[in-house]
């Protein structure tokens, strides 16, 4: 699912996940029929250097990436990065069936129906979902991706300043699907309908995947920064201390009875988070309901169609380190929720020496791993 790819192929590339809070790097290596984690690590993103998906200070971010790779003793200079954020559009659309060469020209015009920024200042790509999905009415399903050019250009500039060679700039949801479902998923995940909910620092990505294929994506602004600010304000403490309490000093609860068993500080923090968690729950529920609505067959055929509902929610991102967030969502959305370690099932593995690190940080490596898997995945599909 590599989109926005304009550079040469490389058999092995490092995945660089440039977030507004942390920069993560992942290097993989072949391990027989599977792929193993070789090196991984993170560094805090220099403050206020990533705004709205654009890297506003490429030099500072490049220096941080270089320092991280030097610490990890990574020599490979081929990298894959990703674009993300509210201005990145990923939509499944149905278009008149046409040859791919013609589609490449017409997609620029089609994109105007879905993006709020000028087409001439955008990078626009597409992917045919499956030629066999073309219906008898002469229609075909296409994934349309569009991104302001400055977001892509800022990443390319940053990586080149770090002495690296961009192999591709991808769309974040596709990296997530690759690591959680295609490679890191357990048996049967590729035949289910899943909601992949990535709770980062600045925003939360909600991606619906059916039978291993992208269906829809939403971005909401309730995420880690908002959680931290709520705890900081409620307890009158600085952001660093609020982050520590949020991640290690409290447990999210699903009832007042549970909250009553906590110490006063944890009670105050969990109460401060409650409105945000309720809104997050509403948005996840709304996304699942919208998917169900989209999947409904015409009225005459509904009785013949099995329930299209989401089978499972899979959480990732640094903010899912809040203890109890999986149980909270499971209770309020009424769908099974999991925070998977992508390196313990499927075709991904990791050395035993990394177990302690991954037990805490695997959720943060999902995108970086998906980016590093891009070339392995392309080779896998071509085999």
Helices and strands as residue ranges (DSSP letters): E 14-18, E 22-31, E 34-44, E 50-51, E 54-55, H 58-72, E 78-83, E 89-96, H 100-111, G 119-121, E 122-128, G 131-133, E 139-148, H 149-161, E 165-171, H 172-177, I 178-183, G 189-191, E 193-199, E 204-210, E 213-220, H 224-235, H 239-248, H 256-259, H 264-295, G 299-304, E 312-316, G 318-321, H 325-333, E 337-338, E 348-350, G 352-354, H 355-361, G 362-364, H 366-372, H 374-382
